[in-house]
C-alpha cells in the first residue's frame, strides 16, 4: 500500500489559508485588492470583534455572473493571469487565485454579486470549505463578501489570534495602506459599528497621508517627485522637524502595491543623514514606479515583498528624489552642487573643495590634544582666515550684497550666553541660532562635498598595516574592495581573514582601522555597498566637523556672526547639524506678543 497520497481539496485549501490568511487584516487586504482589480470607485468595509466575528467588504466594481462566481471559489482560478508571460509583467493587485477558496475553507463565507444593472445577481454560500450553495439574489452591480466566524473549524489557529482591539488595529493599518495606494478611490471602515476610517475619492495625497502619518505631520510634508534611470519616485516626506521613534512611518509602494523592503527604506533614511537626531526615523509616503518587467511580485505568499531586477537603481532613485526634495524645501535651503560622476575627471570646484577639506582636516589633527589628556581643542577665530583654514571670509564694510536666503535676511542683534546668536527676522520674528551647531553644519558641508567629489586626500603607509577581521566580515569586504579603493582605502587580501591596508584617507589619522573595516563590512552585508561606505564616512566627517567648529561659551563678534549666517544660505540641510540637532529656533512676533500680554 502506497504511503504517499493526494490530500483532499478541502485540506489543501486550509493549508493554503495558513499562508494567505494570517489574521483578519489579511482577509481585508485580499478582498479589497480584489475590489480594486474589479474597477471599484467606492469600497466599504465592516468588521466585528476585530474581524474574527465578521468581515464584510462591499464594492461597486464590475461584479460577476453565476459561472464566474462559482469559478472564483476554485483554487488558482483567476481572470488576471493567462500564461507564464503574464507572470513577468503583473499589473493587478491579485493574480494567484488562492485567496477566496482559502478564506472560504476557514470561515462561514457568503458572496453576493451582480455583473449587470438589471437587478439580477447571485449568492454563493460556503461553510468551512464544504460544497457551495448557490441561489438567485437581487442586488445592484458590484460585489459584497461576508466572512463570519473566522477559524471556527480550525480552533488551533483561532487560539493564536490576539484580542479584538489588537486585530482591529491591524485591520485599520491594512486599510490605511490600501487607501494610500489609491487616492482615486473612496474608502470607509467601520469597526464595531463605529466609523474608524474614511477617505474621499480624489483628495490630494497630502490629505490622504494624514491617515498614516497623523494630522501633526501634515504641516511638515514636503512633496517628492523625481526620476532616475527609468525609475520614478513621487510622494511626500516629512521635514526633519517631524520624526518618528520607529521606521514604521515609511510607507513604500511599488507600482501601487505596498511592500516591505529594508534596503529601499534604508535609502530613504540615508537621504535624511545628518538631519535627524540619533534614534529617530523619517516619515514618508513614497511611490516607486518602474516597468513591470523590472520587478517580480511573485516572491511572497501575501505579496508583501518584491524582488527588483536591479535593486541599486531603485535605491539610488529613492535617495536622490528624497534628498533633492529636502534640499530645496523651505528651511532646508538651496540644492547642493551636483557631485561629479565617480569615474570622471575632478572639476576645478572639486579640486578647490578637496584643498579646503585637506586644510581643515590637517588643522583638526594637528591641534587635537592627546587622547585622555583632558586638554581642550584650541579654538580658531571665525574671521581670521590666516590662522584658521576652516574660517569663512568676513565681508568688509563696503562688501557686496548679502546672499539671498533665510539666514541672510536676519538682522544680528547679539550673542546670548556666549552660545546663541540672537537675530530678528523680517516681520519681527525672534530667531535664535546655535553657533556651534550651525558652524558644524557649514564645515560638514565642505568636507562632504570634497568626499563626494572623490577627492579626499590619501595618505600611503610606509609599511602596510595588517588587519584581521571575523570570517563573515572578511567575505563581505572581499566583494567591496574596489569601492573602498575609490574612496581612498587601499586594501588588499592578505590571506585567510586578513587584509593589508596600504593607505587610507588623510582624514583617518589615528583611527582604529580594524574597527573601521569591521563596521564597513557589517554595513556592506546589510545594504548596498555605495550607501554603506557613504554612511560610515558621514559619521567620520561629522565628528571632524564637530571638533573643528566654534564651541559654546565662546565669544563671537558681530562680523563673525554675520559671516556665519550668510554662509549658511549657501549650503543644504542648514536647519540641522550633522548629528540631527536643530540649528535654529524661531518665535513669531504674534506668539511673542501673546507671551507678554500684548495680544
C-alpha positions, -999 to +999 in steps of 0.1 A: +000+000+000+014+034-010+023+057+019+021+088-003-014+101-013-030+132-027-046+155+000-083+162-002-092+196-017-106+209+015-075+202+034-054+217+006-074+249+009-069+250+047-031+246+042-032+274+017-051+295+042-022+292+066-001+313+041-028+336+028-050+342+058-027+351+087-053+372+105-085+392+098-064+420+083-051+396+057-087+389+046-095+426+044-064+431+023-072+403-002-108+412-006-102+450-010-075+442-035-099+421-055-124+450-054-097+474-067-089+450-095-127+449-104-125+487-110-144+498-079-147+535-072-160+532-036-152+504-011-168+500+023-155+476+050-173+465+082-156+444+109-169+430+142-147+416+170-116+428+152-127+408+121-129+375+139-167+377+141-173+394+108-155+409+078-178+425+052-164+441+020-188+458-004-178+474-037-193+489-068-170+471-093-177+451-123-192+422-104-195+386-117-221+364-133-230+330-118-204+310-137-176+333-127-188+335-091-185+297-088-152+295-105-138+322-082-140+296-054-118+271-072-081+272-064-059+290-089-089+303-108-084+339-118-093+365-145-060+383-141-034+359-155-035+338-187+000+324-192+036+324-180+044+355-199+019+374-179+036+364-147+066+385-157+045+417-160+018+417-134-002+449-133-030+437-109-031+435-072-040+398-072-031+371-097-028+337-080-065+328-075-058+314-040-075+339-016-112+332-020-111+294-016-086+297+012-108+322+031-140+301+024-123+270+039-118+285+074-150+306+078-187+309+071-184+326+037-210+344+016-206+361-018-232+383-034-225+397-068-241+411-100-224+419-133-253+439-148-277+467-137-308+447-142-311+438-105-304+401-110-275+387-091-260+355-075-255+344-039-229+317-031-225+304+005-198+281+017-193+268+053-158+257+062-149+246+027-180+225+021-198+224-013-211+258-023-248+266-020-260+288-049-291+309-052-305+339-070-301+373-053-314+407-063-289+435-060-272+463-079-240+459-099-210+451-077-199+425-051-203+421-013-184+394+005-191+384+042-167+363+062-181+352+095-166+332+124-131+331+111-112+299+120-143+283+136-133+249+122-096+253+130-095+261+167-057+257+168-055+288+145-082+307+164-065+305+197-034+322+183-054+353+174-049+384+195-075+404+213-103+421+193-088+456+197-054+444+185-068+427+155-090+458+148-058+478+148-042+455+122-073+459+100-071+497+102-035+496+093-042+474+063-070+498+052-046+528+055-021+512+032-048+504+006-062+539+008-028+554+004-022+533-027-054+545-044-063+581-038-088+580-067-110+555-047-133+563-018-128+541+013-147+536+046-141+513+075-164+506+104-152+487+134-177+475+159-204+498+144-182+529+147-166+548+118-128+541+121-116+555+087-130+574+058-113+588+027-128+608-002-121+598-037-097+622-055-084+640-024-047+652-026-020+628-014-010+652+014-045+648+028-046+611+023-012+608+040-027+621+072-044+587+076-009+572+081+012+599+095-012+619+116-026+654+115+005+669+132+027+657+103+006+675+077+023+709+081+058+693+078+051+675+045+074+681+016+065+670-020+088+645-037+089+639-074+120+627-093+131+602-119+164+584-123+173+556-148+137+550-157+126+548-120+102+575-109+097+583-072+069+606-061+050+612-029+056+632+003+081+631+032+081+649+065+108+675+070+134+667+098+113+688+121+089+658+124+104+624+130+093+590+145+106+566+170+105+536+146+109+530+109+072+521+105+062+555+093+079+550+059+052+537+036+067+524+004+046+514-027+060+498-058+037+501-088+008+508-065+015+479-041+026+484-005+058+465+002+084+459+028+119+464+016+147+471+041+172+483+015+148+507+000+138+521+034+175+525+042+179+546+011+152+569+024+170+571+058+203+579+040+186+609+024+180+623+059+216+616+070+228+643+094+194+659+097+177+636+122+187+631+159+201+597+168+174+570+172+148+589+152+134+579+118+118+597+089+081+597+080+071+593+043+046+580+018+065+572-014+055+556-047+081+539-068+071+534-105+091+513-129+085+490-158+066+459-148+093+436-162+119+450-138+101+439-106+089+405-095+059+405-072+056+367-070+081+361-042+059+363-010+027+345-001+010+377+009+028+398-018+044+420+009+079+417-006+091+421-042+124+415-060+139+441-082+160+433-113+184+460-102+179+469-065+206+495-066+189+517-093+157+517-071+177+527-040+195+554-059+163+568-073+148+569-038+178+585-023+182+613-049+145+620-051+141+624-013+174+642-008+167+666-036+132+674-022+147+681+012+175+703-001+151+725-020+123+726+007+117+757+029+141+759+059+165+735+042+179+758+016+192+756-019+202+724-037+238+714-032+261+714-063+258+680-081+288+658-074+307+647-105+304+611-117+326+587-098+349+579-127+350+614-143+379+638-140+376+662-110+364+697-117+381+729-106+354+732-080+360+697-066+398+704-066+393+736-045+369+717-022+395+690-017+422+715-009+400+733+016+390+700+032+426+689+035+434+722+053+405+717+077+414+681+085+451+689+089+443+717+113+420+695+133+445+667+135+475+689+144+457+707+171+439+678+187+453+671+222+465+635+231+437+611+240+430+611+277+450+642+284+419+662+294+431+692+273+406+711+252+408+717+215+422+752+206+396+773+190+402+794+159+387+828+154+360+827+128+371+856+108+408+850+109+414+832+076+452+834+081+452+813+112+423+790+107+418+771+074+383+764+083+373+800+086+348+815+062+355+851+049+342+881+068+328+907+044+343+942+046+322+973+054+318+981+017+313+944+007+289+932-019+253+924-015+243+898+011+233+864-004+196+859-007+181+834+017+165+829+051+197+834+072+209+863+050+177+881+058+182+880+095+194+911+115+220+901+140+211+915+175+237+900+198+250+869+214+233+852+243+251+831+269+281+831+246+264+802+227+234+815+208+231+842+181+200+863+187+185+877+155+154+895+141+137+881+110+117+902+086+083+907+101+097+909+137+101+872+145+127+864+171+153+839+158+179+820+179+208+803+161+231+777+179+266+789+169+283+755+174+256+735+155+254+760+127+292+762+122+294+724+124+269+721+096+288+746+075+321+727+080+305+693+074+290+705+041+325+715+029+340+681+039+312+662+025+314+679-009+351+670-011+342+634-002+315+633-028+340+646-054+361+615-045+390+640-039+397+633-002+435+633+003+450+599+007+480+591+030+501+560+018+516+540+047+553+534+049+546+498+059+512+481+052+491+476+083+477+440+085+442+438+099+423+406+107+385+406+108+359+380+116+351+355+087+317+369+078+332+404+077+361+392+055+338+377+029+318+410+028+350+430+024+363+409-004+333+420-026+337+456-017+375+462-022+370+482-054+346+506-038+369+511-008+399+518-031+379+545-050+373+562-016+410+561-005+412+529+014+439+509-003+431+474+010+442+440-004+436+405+008+465+391+029+454+355+032+426+339+052+406+366+070+434+392+070+438+423+048+468+446+042+459+483+044+484+502+023+469+536+025+439+555+039+423+589+037+444+616+055+412+623+074+416+589+092+448+598+110+448+578+142+416+559+136+413+522+145+414+507+110+404+472+123+372+486+139+365+507+108+368+478+084+346+456+106+320+483+107+322+488+070+319+451+064+288+449+087+271+477+067+281+462+034+264+429+044+232+448+052+229+473+025+243+481-009+280+489-010+279+525-021+255+535+007+274+516+033+306+535+026+287+568+025+271+561+059+304+552+075+322+583+062+293+605+071+298+597+108+336+603+104+332+637+087+305+647+112+329+640+140+357+660+124+334+690+117+322+688+154+358+690+166+367+719+143+336+741+148+334+771+171+323+760+206+296+770+230+308+796+256+330+813+230+328+850+221+317+857+185+320+892+170+292+908+150+313+904+119+319+867+125+282+862+133+272+879+101+297+857+081+283+826+097+247+835+089+255+844+053+275+812+049+245+790+059+224+802+030+250+787+006+246+751+019+219+724+022+202+710+053+211+742+071+184+737+098+202+707+114+237+699+125+252+667+111+241+648+142+205+660+137+202+687+164+183+718+154+204+748+143+177+775+146+146+783+166+120+809+156+094+826+177+069+845+156+062+881+167+025+872+173+035+845+197+060+867+215+033+894+219+009+868+233+035+857+258+039+893+272+002+901+271+001+925+241-024+902+224 
